[in-house]
Amino acid sequence: MGDVVAVDEQHYCYGLGRLVLRVIEVGRRERHSDGIWLHLRGIELGAPGGPRQRRVLVRLAALQVRPARRAAEPEIPTPHVPVRPAWSCAGCGQEWPCADRRRRLLIEYAHDRLSLTFYLGLHLAEAAVDLPNLSAERLHARFLGWTRPRQS
């Protein structure tokens, strides 16, 4: 968590104007006729009254990496989110999930490995459509294989 996403008004519910959100929590996904939507909770950046916590429903395909900052803005790191259809990392360019994202996910889901597996399984299903030339074994290793606790 902690990634910053930018979403245009037509691609999220419960607000007006462009939304810039530092993500605190990723909730469940919902399939609708116009695509997959994702529940997010986070801190809205750039709100007129200052930063505030928000819950929003966002069209998954519309999530964007925040554009480069202006000189007067504080530096916000590029989030380690997937860039589709190649499934590369927006933050470092490696295959997603990259090492940084894996580390963050293991920390975030330390006490709920089942939810982590479910979250990554949904991504695996979407990646299988975008990356038809990758074998099932390779997809499994990339998205799920690293989540198992190491055995001594």
mmCIF file of the C-alpha atoms, coordinates in Angstrom:
data_MODEL
# 
_entry.id   MODEL 
# 
loop_
_atom_site.group_PDB 
_atom_site.id 
_atom_site.type_symbol 
_atom_site.label_atom_id 
_atom_site.label_alt_id 
_atom_site.label_comp_id 
_atom_site.label_asym_id 
_atom_site.label_entity_id 
_atom_site.label_seq_id 
_atom_site.pdbx_PDB_ins_code 
_atom_site.Cartn_x 
_atom_site.Cartn_y 
_atom_site.Cartn_z 
_atom_site.occupancy 
_atom_site.B_iso_or_equiv 
_atom_site.pdbx_formal_charge 
_atom_site.auth_seq_id 
_atom_site.auth_comp_id 
_atom_site.auth_asym_id 
_atom_site.auth_atom_id 
_atom_site.pdbx_PDB_model_num 
ATOM 1   C CA . MET A 1 1   ? 0.000   0.000   0.000   1.00 0.00 ? 1   MET A CA 1 
ATOM 2   C CA . GLY A 1 2   ? 1.037   3.600   -0.126  1.00 0.00 ? 2   GLY A CA 1 
ATOM 3   C CA . ASP A 1 3   ? 0.899   3.716   -3.924  1.00 0.00 ? 3   ASP A CA 1 
ATOM 4   C CA . VAL A 1 4   ? -0.524  6.883   -5.462  1.00 0.00 ? 4   VAL A CA 1 
ATOM 5   C CA . VAL A 1 5   ? -3.110  6.462   -8.204  1.00 0.00 ? 5   VAL A CA 1 
ATOM 6   C CA . ALA A 1 6   ? -4.856  9.036   -10.385 1.00 0.00 ? 6   ALA A CA 1 
ATOM 7   C CA . VAL A 1 7   ? -8.344  8.435   -11.772 1.00 0.00 ? 7   VAL A CA 1 
ATOM 8   C CA . ASP A 1 8   ? -10.526 10.595  -14.024 1.00 0.00 ? 8   ASP A CA 1 
ATOM 9   C CA . GLU A 1 9   ? -14.040 11.396  -12.786 1.00 0.00 ? 9   GLU A CA 1 
ATOM 10  C CA . GLN A 1 10  ? -15.876 9.019   -15.133 1.00 0.00 ? 10  GLN A CA 1 
ATOM 11  C CA . HIS A 1 11  ? -13.859 6.060   -13.819 1.00 0.00 ? 11  HIS A CA 1 
ATOM 12  C CA . TYR A 1 12  ? -14.697 6.241   -10.109 1.00 0.00 ? 12  TYR A CA 1 
ATOM 13  C CA . CYS A 1 13  ? -17.766 6.558   -7.920  1.00 0.00 ? 13  CYS A CA 1 
ATOM 14  C CA . TYR A 1 14  ? -18.480 8.837   -4.991  1.00 0.00 ? 14  TYR A CA 1 
ATOM 15  C CA . GLY A 1 15  ? -16.897 12.106  -6.134  1.00 0.00 ? 15  GLY A CA 1 
ATOM 16  C CA . LEU A 1 16  ? -16.332 14.781  -8.746  1.00 0.00 ? 16  LEU A CA 1 
ATOM 17  C CA . GLY A 1 17  ? -13.222 15.786  -10.672 1.00 0.00 ? 17  GLY A CA 1 
ATOM 18  C CA . ARG A 1 18  ? -9.901  13.987  -11.048 1.00 0.00 ? 18  ARG A CA 1 
ATOM 19  C CA . LEU A 1 19  ? -9.020  11.898  -7.997  1.00 0.00 ? 19  LEU A CA 1 
ATOM 20  C CA . VAL A 1 20  ? -5.451  11.459  -6.742  1.00 0.00 ? 20  VAL A CA 1 
ATOM 21  C CA . LEU A 1 21  ? -5.359  8.904   -3.939  1.00 0.00 ? 21  LEU A CA 1 
ATOM 22  C CA . ARG A 1 22  ? -2.578  7.434   -1.792  1.00 0.00 ? 22  ARG A CA 1 
ATOM 23  C CA . VAL A 1 23  ? -3.908  3.902   -1.320  1.00 0.00 ? 23  VAL A CA 1 
ATOM 24  C CA . ILE A 1 24  ? -4.236  2.583   2.233   1.00 0.00 ? 24  ILE A CA 1 
ATOM 25  C CA . GLU A 1 25  ? -6.371  -0.487  1.570   1.00 0.00 ? 25  GLU A CA 1 
ATOM 26  C CA . VAL A 1 26  ? -7.418  -2.481  -1.474  1.00 0.00 ? 26  VAL A CA 1 
ATOM 27  C CA . GLY A 1 27  ? -10.819 -4.052  -1.080  1.00 0.00 ? 27  GLY A CA 1 
ATOM 28  C CA . ARG A 1 28  ? -12.865 -6.492  -3.102  1.00 0.00 ? 28  ARG A CA 1 
ATOM 29  C CA . ARG A 1 29  ? -13.366 -6.478  -6.845  1.00 0.00 ? 29  ARG A CA 1 
ATOM 30  C CA . GLU A 1 30  ? -16.724 -6.368  -8.566  1.00 0.00 ? 30  GLU A CA 1 
ATOM 31  C CA . ARG A 1 31  ? -17.468 -7.380  -12.150 1.00 0.00 ? 31  ARG A CA 1 
ATOM 32  C CA . HIS A 1 32  ? -19.920 -5.059  -13.910 1.00 0.00 ? 32  HIS A CA 1 
ATOM 33  C CA . SER A 1 33  ? -21.050 -4.781  -17.530 1.00 0.00 ? 33  SER A CA 1 
ATOM 34  C CA . ASP A 1 34  ? -18.400 -2.106  -18.151 1.00 0.00 ? 34  ASP A CA 1 
ATOM 35  C CA . GLY A 1 35  ? -15.503 -3.996  -16.583 1.00 0.00 ? 35  GLY A CA 1 
ATOM 36  C CA . ILE A 1 36  ? -13.967 -4.827  -13.239 1.00 0.00 ? 36  ILE A CA 1 
ATOM 37  C CA . TRP A 1 37  ? -14.237 -2.287  -10.426 1.00 0.00 ? 37  TRP A CA 1 
ATOM 38  C CA . LEU A 1 38  ? -12.128 -2.192  -7.273  1.00 0.00 ? 38  LEU A CA 1 
ATOM 39  C CA . HIS A 1 39  ? -12.922 -0.817  -3.816  1.00 0.00 ? 39  HIS A CA 1 
ATOM 40  C CA . LEU A 1 40  ? -10.111 1.421   -2.524  1.00 0.00 ? 40  LEU A CA 1 
ATOM 41  C CA . ARG A 1 41  ? -9.560  3.318   0.708   1.00 0.00 ? 41  ARG A CA 1 
ATOM 42  C CA . GLY A 1 42  ? -6.929  6.008   0.872   1.00 0.00 ? 42  GLY A CA 1 
ATOM 43  C CA . ILE A 1 43  ? -5.891  9.590   1.448   1.00 0.00 ? 43  ILE A CA 1 
ATOM 44  C CA . GLU A 1 44  ? -7.089  12.019  -1.216  1.00 0.00 ? 44  GLU A CA 1 
ATOM 45  C CA . LEU A 1 45  ? -4.218  14.286  -2.225  1.00 0.00 ? 45  LEU A CA 1 
ATOM 46  C CA . GLY A 1 46  ? -4.828  17.776  -3.547  1.00 0.00 ? 46  GLY A CA 1 
ATOM 47  C CA . ALA A 1 47  ? -8.310  18.130  -2.032  1.00 0.00 ? 47  ALA A CA 1 
ATOM 48  C CA . PRO A 1 48  ? -9.343  21.790  -1.476  1.00 0.00 ? 48  PRO A CA 1 
ATOM 49  C CA . GLY A 1 49  ? -9.651  21.290  2.298   1.00 0.00 ? 49  GLY A CA 1 
ATOM 50  C CA . GLY A 1 50  ? -6.383  19.371  2.535   1.00 0.00 ? 50  GLY A CA 1 
ATOM 51  C CA . PRO A 1 51  ? -5.732  15.616  2.556   1.00 0.00 ? 51  PRO A CA 1 
ATOM 52  C CA . ARG A 1 52  ? -8.683  13.511  3.695   1.00 0.00 ? 52  ARG A CA 1 
ATOM 53  C CA . GLN A 1 53  ? -9.506  9.836   3.891   1.00 0.00 ? 53  GLN A CA 1 
ATOM 54  C CA . ARG A 1 54  ? -11.797 8.485   1.151   1.00 0.00 ? 54  ARG A CA 1 
ATOM 55  C CA . ARG A 1 55  ? -13.463 5.243   0.121   1.00 0.00 ? 55  ARG A CA 1 
ATOM 56  C CA . VAL A 1 56  ? -14.050 4.933   -3.621  1.00 0.00 ? 56  VAL A CA 1 
ATOM 57  C CA . LEU A 1 57  ? -15.044 2.395   -6.238  1.00 0.00 ? 57  LEU A CA 1 
ATOM 58  C CA . VAL A 1 58  ? -12.620 2.595   -9.185  1.00 0.00 ? 58  VAL A CA 1 
ATOM 59  C CA . ARG A 1 59  ? -12.669 1.038   -12.661 1.00 0.00 ? 59  ARG A CA 1 
ATOM 60  C CA . LEU A 1 60  ? -9.587  -1.210  -12.558 1.00 0.00 ? 60  LEU A CA 1 
ATOM 61  C CA . ALA A 1 61  ? -8.614  -0.573  -16.185 1.00 0.00 ? 61  ALA A CA 1 
ATOM 62  C CA . ALA A 1 62  ? -8.579  3.202   -15.560 1.00 0.00 ? 62  ALA A CA 1 
ATOM 63  C CA . LEU A 1 63  ? -6.020  3.294   -12.747 1.00 0.00 ? 63  LEU A CA 1 
ATOM 64  C CA . GLN A 1 64  ? -3.134  5.505   -13.811 1.00 0.00 ? 64  GLN A CA 1 
ATOM 65  C CA . VAL A 1 65  ? 0.274   6.237   -12.432 1.00 0.00 ? 65  VAL A CA 1 
ATOM 66  C CA . ARG A 1 66  ? 0.379   9.834   -11.254 1.00 0.00 ? 66  ARG A CA 1 
ATOM 67  C CA . PRO A 1 67  ? 2.116   12.074  -13.815 1.00 0.00 ? 67  PRO A CA 1 
ATOM 68  C CA . ALA A 1 68  ? 5.522   13.577  -13.073 1.00 0.00 ? 68  ALA A CA 1 
ATOM 69  C CA . ARG A 1 69  ? 5.423   16.213  -10.365 1.00 0.00 ? 69  ARG A CA 1 
ATOM 70  C CA . ARG A 1 70  ? 5.792   19.947  -10.863 1.00 0.00 ? 70  ARG A CA 1 
ATOM 71  C CA . ALA A 1 71  ? 8.781   21.621  -9.220  1.00 0.00 ? 71  ALA A CA 1 
ATOM 72  C CA . ALA A 1 72  ? 6.622   23.003  -6.374  1.00 0.00 ? 72  ALA A CA 1 
ATOM 73  C CA . GLU A 1 73  ? 5.078   19.603  -5.515  1.00 0.00 ? 73  GLU A CA 1 
ATOM 74  C CA . PRO A 1 74  ? 6.666   17.176  -3.065  1.00 0.00 ? 74  PRO A CA 1 
ATOM 75  C CA . GLU A 1 75  ? 8.188   14.101  -4.655  1.00 0.00 ? 75  GLU A CA 1 
ATOM 76  C CA . ILE A 1 76  ? 5.847   11.102  -4.735  1.00 0.00 ? 76  ILE A CA 1 
ATOM 77  C CA . PRO A 1 77  ? 7.436   7.821   -5.762  1.00 0.00 ? 77  PRO A CA 1 
ATOM 78  C CA . THR A 1 78  ? 6.048   5.991   -8.785  1.00 0.00 ? 78  THR A CA 1 
ATOM 79  C CA . PRO A 1 79  ? 3.819   3.188   -7.554  1.00 0.00 ? 79  PRO A CA 1 
ATOM 80  C CA . HIS A 1 80  ? 4.695   -0.428  -8.209  1.00 0.00 ? 80  HIS A CA 1 
ATOM 81  C CA . VAL A 1 81  ? 1.469   -1.228  -10.068 1.00 0.00 ? 81  VAL A CA 1 
ATOM 82  C CA . PRO A 1 82  ? 1.050   -3.381  -13.190 1.00 0.00 ? 82  PRO A CA 1 
ATOM 83  C CA . VAL A 1 83  ? 1.136   -1.786  -16.618 1.00 0.00 ? 83  VAL A CA 1 
ATOM 84  C CA . ARG A 1 84  ? -1.102  -3.797  -18.895 1.00 0.00 ? 84  ARG A CA 1 
ATOM 85  C CA . PRO A 1 85  ? -1.083  -5.629  -21.226 1.00 0.00 ? 85  PRO A CA 1 
ATOM 86  C CA . ALA A 1 86  ? 2.629   -6.371  -20.744 1.00 0.00 ? 86  ALA A CA 1 
ATOM 87  C CA . TRP A 1 87  ? 2.282   -6.776  -16.961 1.00 0.00 ? 87  TRP A CA 1 
ATOM 88  C CA . SER A 1 88  ? 5.443   -4.808  -16.279 1.00 0.00 ? 88  SER A CA 1 
ATOM 89  C CA . CYS A 1 89  ? 5.892   -2.670  -13.165 1.00 0.00 ? 89  CYS A CA 1 
ATOM 90  C CA . ALA A 1 90  ? 5.208   1.057   -13.510 1.00 0.00 ? 90  ALA A CA 1 
ATOM 91  C CA . GLY A 1 91  ? 7.729   1.775   -10.757 1.00 0.00 ? 91  GLY A CA 1 
ATOM 92  C CA . CYS A 1 92  ? 10.777  -0.196  -11.897 1.00 0.00 ? 92  CYS A CA 1 
ATOM 93  C CA . GLY A 1 93  ? 9.977   -1.786  -15.273 1.00 0.00 ? 93  GLY A CA 1 
ATOM 94  C CA . GLN A 1 94  ? 10.479  -5.378  -14.072 1.00 0.00 ? 94  GLN A CA 1 
ATOM 95  C CA . GLU A 1 95  ? 7.885   -8.139  -14.417 1.00 0.00 ? 95  GLU A CA 1 
ATOM 96  C CA . TRP A 1 96  ? 4.946   -7.431  -12.114 1.00 0.00 ? 96  TRP A CA 1 
ATOM 97  C CA . PRO A 1 97  ? 4.765   -8.263  -9.261  1.00 0.00 ? 97  PRO A CA 1 
ATOM 98  C CA . CYS A 1 98  ? 8.314   -6.973  -8.903  1.00 0.00 ? 98  CYS A CA 1 
ATOM 99  C CA . ALA A 1 99  ? 10.535  -7.604  -5.886  1.00 0.00 ? 99  ALA A CA 1 
ATOM 100 C CA . ASP A 1 100 ? 9.467   -4.348  -4.198  1.00 0.00 ? 100 ASP A CA 1 
ATOM 101 C CA . ARG A 1 101 ? 5.765   -5.087  -4.665  1.00 0.00 ? 101 ARG A CA 1 
ATOM 102 C CA . ARG A 1 102 ? 6.204   -8.662  -3.419  1.00 0.00 ? 102 ARG A CA 1 
ATOM 103 C CA . ARG A 1 103 ? 7.957   -7.372  -0.302  1.00 0.00 ? 103 ARG A CA 1 
ATOM 104 C CA . ARG A 1 104 ? 5.157   -4.871  0.352   1.00 0.00 ? 104 ARG A CA 1 
ATOM 105 C CA . LEU A 1 105 ? 2.443   -7.460  -0.236  1.00 0.00 ? 105 LEU A CA 1 
ATOM 106 C CA . LEU A 1 106 ? 4.069   -9.934  2.173   1.00 0.00 ? 106 LEU A CA 1 
ATOM 107 C CA . ILE A 1 107 ? 4.155   -7.230  4.849   1.00 0.00 ? 107 ILE A CA 1 
ATOM 108 C CA . GLU A 1 108 ? 0.605   -6.049  4.183   1.00 0.00 ? 108 GLU A CA 1 
ATOM 109 C CA . TYR A 1 109 ? -0.859  -9.564  4.139   1.00 0.00 ? 109 TYR A CA 1 
ATOM 110 C CA . ALA A 1 110 ? 1.438   -11.052 6.801   1.00 0.00 ? 110 ALA A CA 1 
ATOM 111 C CA . HIS A 1 111 ? -1.539  -12.219 8.881   1.00 0.00 ? 111 HIS A CA 1 
ATOM 112 C CA . ASP A 1 112 ? -3.866  -13.064 5.991   1.00 0.00 ? 112 ASP A CA 1 
ATOM 113 C CA . ARG A 1 113 ? -2.022  -15.172 3.414   1.00 0.00 ? 113 ARG A CA 1 
ATOM 114 C CA . LEU A 1 114 ? -5.292  -16.506 2.012   1.00 0.00 ? 114 LEU A CA 1 
ATOM 115 C CA . SER A 1 115 ? -6.424  -13.001 0.994   1.00 0.00 ? 115 SER A CA 1 
ATOM 116 C CA . LEU A 1 116 ? -3.022  -12.384 -0.607  1.00 0.00 ? 116 LEU A CA 1 
ATOM 117 C CA . THR A 1 117 ? -3.391  -15.571 -2.630  1.00 0.00 ? 117 THR A CA 1 
ATOM 118 C CA . PHE A 1 118 ? -6.911  -14.578 -3.705  1.00 0.00 ? 118 PHE A CA 1 
ATOM 119 C CA . TYR A 1 119 ? -5.775  -11.038 -4.670  1.00 0.00 ? 119 TYR A CA 1 
ATOM 120 C CA . LEU A 1 120 ? -2.881  -12.377 -6.754  1.00 0.00 ? 120 LEU A CA 1 
ATOM 121 C CA . GLY A 1 121 ? -5.045  -15.130 -8.246  1.00 0.00 ? 121 GLY A CA 1 
ATOM 122 C CA . LEU A 1 122 ? -7.358  -12.482 -9.676  1.00 0.00 ? 122 LEU A CA 1 
ATOM 123 C CA . HIS A 1 123 ? -4.351  -10.760 -11.242 1.00 0.00 ? 123 HIS A CA 1 
ATOM 124 C CA . LEU A 1 124 ? -3.110  -14.101 -12.581 1.00 0.00 ? 124 LEU A CA 1 
ATOM 125 C CA . ALA A 1 125 ? -6.456  -14.701 -14.321 1.00 0.00 ? 125 ALA A CA 1 
ATOM 126 C CA . GLU A 1 126 ? -6.290  -11.281 -15.994 1.00 0.00 ? 126 GLU A CA 1 
ATOM 127 C CA . ALA A 1 127 ? -2.623  -11.763 -16.952 1.00 0.00 ? 127 ALA A CA 1 
ATOM 128 C CA . ALA A 1 128 ? -3.428  -15.139 -18.540 1.00 0.00 ? 128 ALA A CA 1 
ATOM 129 C CA . VAL A 1 129 ? -5.658  -13.301 -21.015 1.00 0.00 ? 129 VAL A CA 1 
ATOM 130 C CA . ASP A 1 130 ? -3.077  -10.561 -21.702 1.00 0.00 ? 130 ASP A CA 1 
ATOM 131 C CA . LEU A 1 131 ? -0.093  -12.955 -21.880 1.00 0.00 ? 131 LEU A CA 1 
ATOM 132 C CA . PRO A 1 132 ? -1.350  -16.020 -23.802 1.00 0.00 ? 132 PRO A CA 1 
ATOM 133 C CA . ASN A 1 133 ? 2.201   -17.153 -24.663 1.00 0.00 ? 133 ASN A CA 1 
ATOM 134 C CA . LEU A 1 134 ? 3.195   -17.672 -21.018 1.00 0.00 ? 134 LEU A CA 1 
ATOM 135 C CA . SER A 1 135 ? 2.706   -21.198 -19.742 1.00 0.00 ? 135 SER A CA 1 
ATOM 136 C CA . ALA A 1 136 ? 0.444   -21.923 -16.794 1.00 0.00 ? 136 ALA A CA 1 
ATOM 137 C CA . GLU A 1 137 ? 3.532   -22.967 -14.796 1.00 0.00 ? 137 GLU A CA 1 
ATOM 138 C CA . ARG A 1 138 ? 5.284   -19.658 -15.508 1.00 0.00 ? 138 ARG A CA 1 
ATOM 139 C CA . LEU A 1 139 ? 2.181   -17.635 -14.610 1.00 0.00 ? 139 LEU A CA 1 
ATOM 140 C CA . HIS A 1 140 ? 1.764   -19.600 -11.382 1.00 0.00 ? 140 HIS A CA 1 
ATOM 141 C CA . ALA A 1 141 ? 5.409   -19.091 -10.405 1.00 0.00 ? 141 ALA A CA 1 
ATOM 142 C CA . ARG A 1 142 ? 5.233   -15.374 -11.163 1.00 0.00 ? 142 ARG A CA 1 
ATOM 143 C CA . PHE A 1 143 ? 1.960   -14.593 -9.414  1.00 0.00 ? 143 PHE A CA 1 
ATOM 144 C CA . LEU A 1 144 ? 1.503   -17.244 -6.722  1.00 0.00 ? 144 LEU A CA 1 
ATOM 145 C CA . GLY A 1 145 ? 4.558   -19.458 -6.326  1.00 0.00 ? 145 GLY A CA 1 
ATOM 146 C CA . TRP A 1 146 ? 6.493   -16.945 -4.210  1.00 0.00 ? 146 TRP A CA 1 
ATOM 147 C CA . THR A 1 147 ? 3.663   -16.503 -1.665  1.00 0.00 ? 147 THR A CA 1 
ATOM 148 C CA . ARG A 1 148 ? 4.152   -19.834 0.096   1.00 0.00 ? 148 ARG A CA 1 
ATOM 149 C CA . PRO A 1 149 ? 6.034   -19.649 3.386   1.00 0.00 ? 149 PRO A CA 1 
ATOM 150 C CA . ARG A 1 150 ? 9.491   -21.129 3.097   1.00 0.00 ? 150 ARG A CA 1 
ATOM 151 C CA . GLN A 1 151 ? 9.953   -24.446 4.821   1.00 0.00 ? 151 GLN A CA 1 
ATOM 152 C CA . SER A 1 152 ? 13.117  -25.242 6.752   1.00 0.00 ? 152 SER A CA 1 
# 
